[in-house]
Amino acid sequence: MPPRLLCATDFSERSDRALRRAVLVAQAHQARLDLVHVVDDDRPKRLVDHEAADARALLHRMAQTLQQHDGLRSETEVIFADPFEGLLRAAETRPLLLVLGPHRRQALRDAFIGTTAERVIRKAACPVLTVNAPPAGPYRHILLTTDLSETSAAALQGFLDLGLFPQARHSLLTVFDLPFLRLAMADTLPPPDQSREIAAHSATSLADLARFAAGLRGPLLQPLTRRREAGEAAEILKAAAEIGADLVVMVSQGRSALARMMLGSVTQQVLQQAQVDVLTLPCPASA
């Protein structure tokens, strides 16, 4: 049975970008590429029926194009549901990847519950690839991020075991924090002492990261550490820009309620601000 990718489309330019990336990944892995569109059924029936008919026709033409021009087999589905519930239902089929375009924000609704894409990422049982940049070829440099926890190790190992992007360079980043430097009393610490503290914590963080990386099977991982000066999400995106990463890999949530809240917040901020693609991994079921 060939691997299977699932690309969600709303037929927008954002979705077209996601589809082209999904095509590149599917071709590289000889995978089937299925297409899904969600029709919001909380509207008058005639509007729902009309949109569904149009969606089926468009999906059929897209599947034909994938077969004729890209050599990919594709099945299509229209799901009637709230967009979030519909995509979550689609993800329950456990594709290798669920591929999404960056979701258009609806200011009032999203201020409280997040975009459809962000909500799906928090709940999906499969990896979710959010395509932000125009696809220009295979990924060249992947930045994996970790908090050095067992949950992170299990999720990253699951990703590495997929062997998705074997030609890309892989870097592994952790962000360490020195809260005392943000306290009022930090001004009483002479700059040379501050520099020594930063250097010592940086060396410890790098050693911890090297041990973490040694426990992962897969490609060579270049360890990177950054001190948190702005938010953690900002440091991740700065690191990605500095090394020229075109894909950032993150774990969508942690084990405890607090970890889920903190890690989920960082992931959400990265998703909202990233100009490069972001692959979010589900928290392992055993974690």
DRENBAKOL-264877 format. One line per 5 residues: number of its first residue (from 1); their letters; for each residue x, y, z of N, C-alpha, C, CB. Coordinates in pm, whole numbers, plus 50000, padded with zeros to 5 digits. Glycine has a CB too. Example, Ala and Ser with C-alpha at 12.3 -4.5 7.8 and 13.67 -1.06 7.14 Angstrom:
# residues 2
1 = as = 51319/49431/50780/51230/49550/50780/51320/49670/50780/51131/49553/50905 | 51285/49775/50708/51367/49894/50714/51290/50003/50787/51408/49940/50572 .
# end
This chain:
# residues 287
1 = mpprl = 50084/49881/50000/50000/50000/50000/50089/50125/50000/49904/50000/50123 | 50076/50212/49898/50160/50333/49894/50121/50430/50004/50149/50402/49757 | 50215/50513/50049/50179/50615/50148/50077/50712/50090/50303/50692/50196 | 50010/50784/50178/49899/50871/50135/49913/51008/50199/49763/50808/50172 | 49907/51111/50115/49901/51249/50163/49759/51301/50143/50005/51338/50088 .
6 = lcatd = 49721/51397/50226/49589/51457/50214/49606/51608/50209/49495/51414/50332 | 49555/51670/50104/49563/51816/50090/49423/51874/50098/49632/51855/49955 | 49404/51967/50191/49276/52036/50204/49279/52161/50117/49246/52072/50354 | 49171/52185/50046/49168/52301/49957/49036/52376/49971/49189/52258/49812 | 49045/52508/49966/48925/52591/49953/48925/52661/49817/48917/52696/50068 .
11 = fsers = 49014/52613/49727/49026/52661/49589/49080/52803/49579/48891/52654/49521 | 49144/52848/49685/49205/52981/49686/49350/52972/49642/49195/53045/49826 | 49414/53089/49625/49556/53091/49592/49639/53029/49704/49602/53235/49565 | 49597/53048/49828/49667/52987/49941/49665/52836/49929/49604/53031/50075 | 49550/52782/49892/49538/52638/49877/49617/52586/49758/49393/52599/49864 .
16 = dralr = 49625/52664/49651/49704/52623/49535/49851/52607/49574/49690/52726/49420 | 49899/52696/49658/50037/52688/49706/50058/52559/49785/50073/52811/49793 | 49962/52526/49871/49971/52403/49949/49968/52281/49857/49858/52395/50051 | 49885/52285/49754/49874/52172/49663/50005/52147/49589/49761/52195/49561 | 50071/52254/49545/50197/52235/49472/50304/52175/49563/50247/52369/49413 .
21 = ravlv = 50307/52215/49690/50402/52154/49783/50365/52007/49805/50405/52231/49919 | 50237/51978/49821/50193/51840/49840/50232/51754/49720/50042/51834/49863 | 50224/51810/49601/50264/51736/49480/50412/51699/49487/50235/51819/49353 | 50496/51795/49526/50640/51768/49535/50669/51656/49634/50716/51894/49575 | 50603/51659/49750/50626/51556/49851/50574/51422/49803/50560/51595/49986 .
26 = aqahq = 50455/51421/49744/50396/51296/49697/50481/51232/49588/50254/51320/49644 | 50532/51313/49495/50616/51259/49389/50745/51200/49445/50648/51369/49286 | 50802/51266/49544/50928/51218/49602/50910/51084/49672/50982/51320/49700 | 50789/51055/49719/50765/50934/49797/50669/50838/49728/50712/50970/49934 | 50640/50865/49600/50548/50779/49525/50420/50756/49604/50615/50645/49491 .
31 = arldl = 50367/50866/49657/50250/50859/49743/50124/50895/49666/50267/50951/49864 | 50012/50851/49717/49883/50895/49666/49852/51031/49727/49770/50792/49699 | 49793/51120/49650/49762/51254/49700/49611/51275/49690/49838/51364/49619 | 49543/51266/49803/49398/51284/49806/49363/51430/49837/49335/51191/49911 | 49245/51471/49790/49200/51609/49803/49070/51613/49880/49183/51675/49665 .
36 = vhvvd = 49058/51711/49969/48935/51725/50047/48894/51872/50051/48953/51670/50191 | 48764/51894/50045/48708/52028/50061/48596/52019/50162/48657/52087/49924 | 48591/52114/50254/48487/52115/50357/48385/52223/50322/48548/52140/50499 | 48258/52182/50316/48148/52274/50293/48081/52303/50427/48044/52216/50190 | 48079/52428/50465/48014/52467/50590/47863/52447/50573/48046/52617/50628 .
41 = ddrpk = 47809/52352/50649/47668/52317/50630/47574/52395/50721/47648/52170/50653 | 47626/52494/50793/47541/52577/50879/47489/52697/50801/47620/52624/51006 | 47424/52668/50689/47371/52772/50599/47247/52716/50531/47478/52817/50494 | 47174/52799/50457/47058/52747/50384/47097/52632/50291/46991/52859/50303 | 47006/52533/50280/47037/52412/50205/47072/52441/50060/46920/52318/50210 .
46 = rlvdh = 47004/52535/49998/47031/52560/49855/47174/52612/49836/46930/52662/49798 | 47224/52692/49930/47361/52741/49920/47461/52627/49941/47386/52853/50022 | 47432/52541/50037/47519/52428/50065/47525/52335/49945/47472/52352/50191 | 47408/52303/49888/47403/52213/49773/47477/52271/49653/47257/52184/49735 | 47460/52401/49631/47526/52466/49517/47678/52461/49534/47478/52612/49503 .
51 = eaada = 47727/52494/49655/47872/52490/49678/47926/52349/49667/47905/52548/49816 | 47851/52253/49716/47897/52114/49710/47910/52067/49566/47800/52022/49787 | 47814/52102/49482/47821/52062/49342/47941/52124/49273/47692/52101/49269 | 47963/52253/49298/48080/52320/49240/48209/52258/49291/48078/52471/49273 | 48213/52226/49420/48335/52169/49479/48365/52033/49418/48321/52157/49631 .
56 = rallh = 48265/51950/49400/48289/51818/49341/48346/51830/49200/48158/51736/49339 | 48292/51924/49123/48340/51943/48986/48486/51991/48986/48251/52044/48910 | 48515/52086/49073/48652/52139/49080/48750/52032/49128/48658/52261/49173 | 48712/51956/49228/48799/51850/49279/48824/51744/49171/48737/51785/49404 | 48720/51712/49094/48737/51614/48987/48838/51662/48884/48602/51585/48919 .
61 = rmaqt = 48828/51791/48846/48923/51845/48748/49064/51848/48805/48881/51986/48705 | 49077/51881/48933/49209/51883/48996/49270/51743/48999/49199/51939/49139 | 49188/51643/49031/49236/51505/49034/49282/51460/48896/49127/51411/49088 | 49209/51499/48792/49248/51466/48655/49382/51529/48621/49142/51511/48555 | 49401/51654/48662/49528/51722/48635/49643/51654/48707/49519/51870/48677 .
66 = lqqhd = 49621/51615/48831/49725/51546/48906/49765/51416/48837/49678/51517/49049 | 49667/51345/48782/49695/51219/48714/49769/51242/48582/49564/51144/48688 | 49721/51337/48503/49774/51357/48368/49908/51429/48367/49676/51435/48286 | 49924/51529/48453/50044/51613/48448/50148/51579/48555/50005/51757/48462 | 50103/51523/48666/50196/51495/48776/50214/51345/48802/50148/51562/48902 .
71 = glrse = 50136/51263/48734/50148/51119/48751/50107/51069/48888/50288/51078/48726 | 50012/51139/48952/49971/51104/49088/49827/51056/49090/49987/51224/49182 | 49805/50946/49161/49668/50898/49180/49604/50979/49292/49665/50745/49212 | 49477/51010/49276/49412/51097/49373/49266/51059/49388/49424/51244/49331 | 49218/51060/49512/49076/51047/49541/49029/51177/49603/49047/50926/49634 .
76 = tevif = 48901/51208/49588/48848/51335/49636/48730/51313/49728/48808/51424/49517 | 48708/51410/49816/48595/51402/49909/48547/51541/49945/48635/51324/50037 | 48416/51557/49951/48353/51678/50004/48292/51640/50138/48246/51736/49904 | 48329/51715/50242/48278/51690/50377/48186/51804/50417/48395/51675/50479 | 48070/51770/50472/47974/51870/50518/47990/51886/50669/47827/51828/50482 .
81 = adpfe = 48042/52001/50710/48067/52024/50853/48120/52165/50871/48168/51918/50910 | 48132/52205/50997/48211/52324/51030/48353/52300/50978/48211/52352/51185 | 48420/52402/50923/48554/52380/50865/48651/52310/50961/48613/52512/50823 | 48651/52349/51087/48740/52285/51185/48704/52138/51203/48733/52358/51320 | 48577/52111/51226/48534/51973/51247/48557/51888/51122/48386/51968/51288 .
86 = gllra = 48535/51948/51006/48553/51874/50882/48698/51834/50858/48504/51955/50766 | 48790/51927/50881/48931/51895/50863/48979/51795/50967/49016/52022/50869 | 48928/51807/51088/48965/51712/51192/48915/51571/51156/48908/51756/51330 | 48795/51564/51099/48742/51435/51055/48828/51377/50944/48596/51451/51007 | 48872/51463/50853/48958/51416/50744/49091/51363/50799/48983/51529/50643 .
91 = aetrp = 49144/51431/50901/49273/51390/50958/49263/51258/51032/49325/51496/51052 | 49142/51218/51073/49125/51091/51144/49159/50971/51057/48983/51079/51193 | 49166/50990/50925/49204/50880/50836/49354/50855/50839/49160/50910/50693 | 49428/50932/50919/49571/50914/50944/49657/50916/50815/49593/50785/51017 | 49650/51023/50739/49741/51033/50624/49884/51053/50674/49699/51150/50531 .
96 = lllvl = 49980/51032/50583/50120/51058/50618/50137/51203/50660/50212/51025/50499 | 50072/51293/50585/50070/51435/50617/49934/51492/50578/50184/51512/50543 | 49886/51587/50656/49775/51672/50615/49837/51805/50575/49666/51689/50730 | 49813/51849/50451/49877/51970/50398/49773/52081/50388/49943/51942/50259 | 49804/52195/50448/49714/52310/50450/49784/52434/50399/49660/52333/50592 .
101 = gphrr = 49708/52526/50344/49760/52659/50316/49742/52746/50438/49689/52723/50193 | 49810/52861/50444/49791/52952/50558/49648/53002/50560/49890/53072/50551 | 49585/52993/50675/49442/53025/50685/49421/53175/50695/49380/52954/50806 | 49320/53224/50624/49284/53365/50632/49221/53392/50768/49187/53406/50517 | 49272/53491/50836/49223/53521/50970/49092/53597/50966/49327/53601/51048 .
106 = qalrd = 49003/53563/51061/48879/53637/51082/48894/53702/51219/48750/53543/51074 | 48916/53833/51218/48969/53902/51334/48897/53869/51465/48963/54050/51311 | 48766/53886/51471/48696/53869/51599/48696/53724/51643/48553/53920/51588 | 48657/53631/51552/48649/53490/51587/48786/53435/51625/48590/53409/51471 | 48887/53467/51544/49019/53410/51565/49088/53467/51688/49104/53431/51444 .
111 = afigt = 49047/53587/51730/49107/53645/51851/49077/53557/51973/49054/53788/51875 | 48968/53481/51968/48929/53399/52082/48967/53252/52067/48782/53410/52105 | 48953/53196/51948/48972/53052/51935/49080/53013/51836/48844/52987/51895 | 49144/53109/51768/49248/53077/51673/49191/53043/51537/49332/52962/51723 | 49277/53038/51437/49232/53005/51302/49192/52859/51293/49341/53038/51199 .
116 = taerv = 49120/52826/51187/49085/52686/51164/49210/52599/51160/49005/52671/51033 | 49313/52645/51088/49437/52567/51078/49499/52544/51216/49538/52638/50987 | 49506/52647/51299/49566/52633/51431/49487/52538/51519/49577/52769/51498 | 49357/52542/51510/49274/52452/51590/49290/52307/51544/49127/52493/51582 | 49298/52287/51413/49319/52151/51361/49454/52098/51407/49310/52150/51207 .
121 = irkaa = 49555/52182/51401/49690/52139/51440/49694/52095/51586/49791/52252/51417 | 49621/52163/51672/49621/52126/51814/49555/51991/51838/49549/52233/51896 | 49463/51951/51750/49384/51831/51775/49417/51715/51681/49238/51864/51762 | 49479/51741/51567/49498/51637/51465/49589/51526/51514/49555/51698/51337 | 49557/51403/51473/49637/51288/51512/49749/51259/51414/49549/51166/51525 .
126 = cpvlt = 49763/51341/51311/49869/51323/51211/49950/51451/51199/49810/51283/51072 | 50072/51444/51143/50148/51568/51120/50074/51660/51023/50288/51535/51064 | 50084/51790/51049/50017/51889/50964/50123/51984/50908/49909/51969/51045 | 50128/51993/50776/50222/52081/50707/50148/52205/50662/50289/52009/50587 | 50185/52320/50717/50127/52448/50678/50222/52515/50580/50100/52539/50802 .
131 = vnapp = 50174/52538/50459/50260/52589/50352/50244/52741/50343/50224/52523/50215 | 50350/52811/50380/50349/52957/50379/50424/53017/50262/50406/53009/50507 | 50529/52949/50216/50615/53002/50111/50583/52936/49977/50764/52980/50146 | 50603/53007/49866/50583/52945/49734/50678/52828/49716/50603/53049/49621 | 50628/52711/49679/50716/52594/49660/50814/52618/49546/50633/52467/49632 .
136 = agpyr = 50943/52602/49575/51046/52626/49473/51135/52504/49456/51130/52747/49511 | 51088/52388/49499/51169/52267/49493/51169/52198/49626/51312/52299/49450 | 51243/52088/49638/51249/52015/49765/51305/52103/49876/51335/51887/49750 | 51267/52072/49999/51323/52144/50112/51474/52122/50117/51256/52099/50245 | 51546/52230/50149/51693/52224/50152/51747/52218/50294/51751/52343/50080 .
141 = hillt = 51682/52286/50387/51734/52294/50525/51615/52295/50621/51823/52423/50546 | 51611/52195/50707/51500/52178/50800/51546/52211/50942/51443/52033/50794 | 51471/52294/51010/51501/52329/51149/51403/52258/51239/51495/52483/51172 | 51452/52159/51316/51371/52091/51415/51388/52164/51548/51411/51941/51427 | 51280/52175/51623/51285/52246/51752/51248/52150/51864/51189/52369/51752 .
146 = tdlse = 51308/52173/51980/51282/52084/52094/51294/52158/52225/51378/51966/52092 | 51218/52109/52324/51234/52157/52462/51310/52053/52546/51096/52187/52527 | 51368/51952/52478/51450/51848/52539/51369/51750/52625/51558/51911/52624 | 51238/51750/52611/51154/51660/52690/51143/51524/52621/51015/51721/52713 | 51095/51425/52696/51070/51293/52639/50960/51301/52533/51032/51193/52748 .
151 = tsaaa = 50862/51386/52556/50755/51403/52459/50810/51453/52326/50649/51501/52512 | 50898/51552/52334/50960/51606/52213/51044/51500/52143/51046/51729/52248 | 51121/51423/52221/51205/51320/52162/51121/51217/52087/51289/51250/52270 | 51010/51174/52147/50925/51074/52083/50862/51128/51954/50815/51028/52179 | 50817/51254/51959/50755/51313/51840/50858/51332/51729/50690/51447/51875 .
156 = lqgfl = 50976/51384/51762/51078/51405/51661/51128/51273/51603/51195/51483/51720 | 51139/51170/51687/51181/51040/51635/51079/50986/51537/51203/50941/51750 | 50951/51006/51568/50847/50965/51475/50860/51036/51341/50711/50991/51534 | 50892/51164/51344/50912/51238/51220/51034/51187/51144/50928/51388/51250 | 51144/51168/51213/51265/51121/51147/51246/50982/51088/51383/51120/51246 .
161 = dlglf = 51168/50898/51154/51143/50764/51104/51067/50765/50972/51067/50684/51207 | 50991/50872/50946/50918/50881/50820/51013/50897/50701/50820/50997/50825 | 51133/50951/50726/51229/50971/50619/51178/51059/50507/51270/50838/50562 | 51107/51165/50542/51038/51245/50441/51129/51326/50350/50943/51337/50509 | 51232/51386/50405/51313/51480/50326/51461/51443/50338/51289/51627/50373 .
166 = pqarh = 51501/51330/50281/51636/51277/50305/51749/51363/50247/51646/51140/50247 | 51720/51446/50148/51826/51525/50086/51852/51657/50160/51790/51555/49941 | 51766/51692/50254/51778/51820/50323/51878/51812/50438/51642/51865/50375 | 51941/51926/50469/52017/51938/50592/51919/51947/50708/52113/52062/50589 | 51959/51897/50825/51874/51900/50943/51949/51967/51058/51829/51756/50982 .
171 = slltv = 51892/52072/51112/51944/52135/51232/51844/52116/51346/51973/52287/51209 | 51896/52114/51469/51813/52092/51587/51835/52207/51684/51845/51955/51653 | 51727/52276/51718/51735/52397/51799/51665/52381/51932/51676/52516/51724 | 51729/52431/52038/51660/52453/52165/51686/52595/52210/51706/52350/52273 | 51587/52655/52273/51598/52792/52324/51606/52784/52476/51475/52880/52278 .
176 = fdlpf = 51713/52839/52533/51726/52838/52679/51698/52977/52735/51867/52790/52722 | 51656/52979/52858/51613/53104/52919/51699/53136/53040/51465/53096/52960 | 51727/53265/53060/51795/53315/53180/51707/53422/53242/51938/53372/53145 | 51607/53380/53319/51509/53476/53370/51573/53588/53453/51407/53405/53454 | 51683/53558/53523/51741/53660/53612/51788/53782/53535/51856/53601/53692 .
181 = lrlam = 51819/53765/53405/51864/53879/53326/51749/53974/53293/51929/53830/53197 | 51625/53926/53313/51510/54013/53286/51455/54075/53414/51400/53934/53215 | 51515/54039/53528/51470/54094/53655/51539/54227/53683/51496/53995/53769 | 51479/54303/53771/51536/54435/53804/51675/54421/53862/51445/54509/53904 | 51700/54313/53939/51829/54296/54003/51940/54267/53902/51822/54184/54105 .
186 = adtlp = 51904/54237/53775/52007/54208/53674/52097/54329/53653/51941/54166/53541 | 52043/54449/53676/52123/54571/53656/52237/54580/53758/52034/54695/53666 | 52224/54506/53868/52330/54511/53969/52444/54414/53936/52273/54479/54107 | 52427/54329/53835/52529/54232/53796/52619/54296/53691/52464/54100/53743 | 52747/54310/53717/52837/54374/53621/52833/54303/53485/52981/54375/53675 .
191 = ppdqs = 52849/54374/53375/52845/54314/53241/52939/54194/53224/52879/54418/53138 | 53063/54199/53278/53149/54079/53263/53088/53956/53329/53287/54106/53323 | 53024/53976/53445/52960/53863/53513/52840/53812/53433/52916/53903/53655 | 52765/53906/53374/52653/53866/53290/52702/53782/53173/52577/53990/53240 | 52810/53826/53110/52865/53753/52995/52910/53613/53035/52983/53830/52934 .
196 = reiaa = 52972/53601/53153/53015/53469/53200/52896/53378/53227/53100/53483/53327 | 52791/53433/53286/52671/53354/53312/52608/53306/53181/52568/53436/53394 | 52599/53395/53083/52541/53358/52953/52624/53250/52887/52530/53482/52861 | 52757/53266/52890/52845/53167/52826/52832/53031/52894/52991/53215/52831 | 52825/53031/53028/52814/52905/53102/52683/52834/53071/52826/52930/53253 .
201 = hsats = 52572/52909/53071/52443/52849/53042/52434/52804/52896/52330/52948/53074 | 52497/52879/52807/52499/52841/52666/52573/52709/52647/52565/52950/52581 | 52687/52692/52714/52764/52569/52703/52685/52450/52760/52898/52583/52776 | 52618/52473/52874/52538/52366/52933/52422/52326/52842/52484/52410/53070 | 52357/52428/52784/52245/52401/52694/52290/52324/52571/52178/52532/52653 .
206 = ladla = 52406/52361/52518/52457/52291/52399/52493/52146/52432/52581/52365/52343 | 52550/52122/52549/52583/51986/52591/52456/51903/52609/52665/51987/52721 | 52354/51963/52671/52226/51893/52688/52164/51860/52552/52129/51979/52773 | 52172/51953/52460/52115/51932/52327/52191/51822/52252/52118/52062/52246 | 52323/51820/52267/52403/51716/52200/52364/51578/52253/52554/51742/52222 .
211 = rfaag = 52342/51565/52384/52299/51437/52440/52160/51399/52389/52299/51442/52593 | 52073/51497/52380/51938/51473/52328/51946/51424/52184/51852/51602/52337 | 52027/51491/52102/52040/51454/51961/52099/51314/51945/52126/51555/51886 | 52191/51279/52034/52255/51147/52026/52155/51034/52048/52367/51136/52128 | 52045/51064/52112/51943/50962/52137/51845/50945/52023/51869/50996/52260 .
216 = lrgpl = 51858/51025/51919/51766/51018/51804/51832/50943/51689/51723/51159/51759 | 51757/50855/51626/51805/50783/51508/51766/50861/51383/51747/50638/51503 | 51857/50867/51287/51823/50934/51162/51940/51012/51107/51706/51026/51182 | 51912/51117/51032/52019/51195/50970/52099/51271/51074/51961/51291/50867 | 52216/51317/51033/52300/51400/51119/52227/51529/51152/52436/51430/51051 .
221 = lqplt = 52224/51564/51279/52157/51685/51325/52260/51786/51373/52055/51652/51438 | 52256/51906/51316/52345/52012/51359/52283/52082/51480/52373/52113/51244 | 52344/52073/51600/52281/52134/51718/52298/52285/51720/52339/52075/51845 | 52190/52353/51757/52190/52499/51769/52121/52538/51899/52119/52565/51646 | 52174/52638/51967/52106/52691/52084/52094/52843/52069/52183/52654/52216 .
226 = rrrea = 51988/52896/52130/51969/53040/52135/51921/53078/52274/51868/53088/52025 | 51971/53191/52322/51918/53244/52448/51792/53322/52420/52023/53333/52519 | 51693/53300/52503/51568/53371/52485/51584/53516/52528/51456/53303/52565 | 51577/53604/52430/51580/53748/52457/51442/53808/52431/51687/53820/52371 | 51382/53773/52317/51242/53807/52292/51161/53683/52329/51218/53850/52141 .
231 = geaae = 51049/53664/52268/50972/53543/52294/51037/53422/52229/50829/53560/52243 | 50997/53303/52276/51056/53181/52221/51025/53165/52072/51005/53059/52298 | 50903/53200/52033/50868/53192/51892/50956/53283/51807/50720/53227/51871 | 50982/53402/51857/51068/53496/51784/51208/53440/51768/51073/53630/51856 | 51260/53374/51871/51395/53316/51862/51399/53201/51760/51441/53265/52001 .
236 = ilkaa = 51293/53122/51756/51286/53013/51658/51288/53069/51516/51160/52928/51679 | 51211/53173/51492/51203/53230/51358/51332/53303/51321/51085/53325/51348 | 51397/53365/51419/51527/53427/51392/51630/53322/51353/51576/53505/51515 | 51631/53211/51425/51725/53104/51394/51699/53049/51255/51715/52991/51499 | 51572/53030/51220/51538/52980/51087/51588/53073/50979/51386/52961/51074 .
241 = aeiga = 51572/53204/51001/51618/53302/50902/51771/53302/50890/51568/53442/50938 | 51839/53291/51004/51985/53297/51003/52048/53178/50931/52037/53303/51145 | 51989/53061/50943/52048/52943/50879/51986/52914/50743/52033/52821/50970 | 51888/52993/50703/51825/52972/50573/51734/52850/50570/51929/52958/50468 | 51672/52817/50684/51581/52702/50688/51454/52733/50609/51545/52664/50834 .
246 = dlvvm = 51406/52637/50532/51281/52656/50459/51168/52571/50515/51300/52624/50311 | 51195/52500/50625/51090/52426/50697/51124/52424/50844/51075/52282/50641 | 51027/52458/50928/51041/52451/51074/50952/52338/51124/51004/52587/51143 | 51008/52250/51207/50934/52135/51261/50915/52156/51411/51009/52001/51233 | 50790/52145/51457/50757/52167/51597/50662/52059/51646/50695/52305/51618 .
251 = vsqgr = 50659/52040/51778/50560/51953/51841/50441/52040/51878/50619/51878/51967 | 50320/51990/51852/50202/52075/51867/50162/52099/52011/50089/52015/51796 | 50197/52009/52103/50154/52027/52241/50240/51942/52333/50005/51991/52258 | 50229/51969/52463/50302/51892/52562/50212/51797/52637/50371/51985/52659 | 50267/51733/52740/50191/51629/52810/50093/51687/52911/50286/51535/52881 .
256 = salar = 50140/51775/52998/50053/51829/53103/49972/51946/53049/50136/51872/53224 | 49871/51986/53128/49789/52100/53088/49874/52225/53071/49678/52125/53190 | 49969/52246/53166/50055/52364/53157/50144/52355/53034/50140/52378/53284 | 50201/52237/53010/50288/52221/52893/50211/52243/52764/50352/52082/52892 | 50087/52192/52760/50007/52213/52640/49980/52360/52618/49875/52136/52649 .
261 = mmlgs = 49953/52433/52727/49925/52575/52715/50048/52651/52668/49876/52630/52849 | 50164/52625/52728/50285/52698/52695/50336/52662/52556/50392/52673/52798 | 50348/52531/52530/50401/52489/52401/50303/52521/52290/50431/52340/52403 | 50173/52505/52318/50073/52540/52218/50079/52686/52181/49935/52506/52267 | 50107/52771/52281/50117/52914/52256/50236/52944/52165/50130/52990/52387 .
266 = vtqqv = 50349/52881/52189/50468/52903/52104/50439/52857/51962/50592/52828/52161 | 50380/52740/51947/50348/52689/51814/50253/52783/51742/50286/52549/51824 | 50152/52830/51813/50055/52922/51752/50124/53050/51705/49943/52955/51852 | 50215/53103/51786/50285/53226/51747/50373/53203/51625/50369/53278/51863 | 50441/53088/51620/50522/53058/51503/50435/53047/51379/50602/52928/51524 .
271 = lqqaq = 50322/52978/51390/50231/52963/51277/50181/53099/51227/50114/52875/51314 | 50154/53189/51319/50101/53319/51281/50206/53408/51216/50045/53389/51403 | 50334/53390/51251/50437/53483/51207/50530/53428/51099/50518/53525/51323 | 50531/53296/51079/50632/53235/50991/50609/53271/50845/50630/53083/51007 | 50719/53299/50776/50717/53317/50631/50760/53190/50560/50808/53434/50591 .
276 = vdvlt = 50811/53094/50635/50851/52964/50580/50747/52860/50621/50994/52921/50629 | 50756/52742/50565/50661/52636/50596/50685/52583/50738/50673/52521/50493 | 50577/52536/50800/50583/52484/50938/50516/52346/50941/50513/52582/51039 | 50589/52248/50992/50534/52114/51010/50516/52090/51159/50627/52005/50946 | 50392/52067/51200/50364/52043/51341/50335/51895/51362/50246/52130/51389 .
281 = lpcpa = 50393/51839/51467/50383/51697/51497/50287/51677/51615/50522/51637/51529 | 50203/51576/51609/50114/51550/51723/50192/51497/51842/50004/51451/51684 | 50141/51527/51959/50200/51470/52080/50180/51319/52078/50138/51532/52209 | 50285/51239/52098/50269/51093/52095/50163/51046/52194/50402/51024/52126 | 50086/50946/52153/49975/50898/52236/50022/50846/52370/49898/50790/52164 .
286 = sa = 50144/50793/52374/50196/50735/52497/50255/50839/52592/50300/50632/52465 | 50269/50964/52543/50333/51067/52624/50235/51126/52724/50391/51178/52536 .
# end
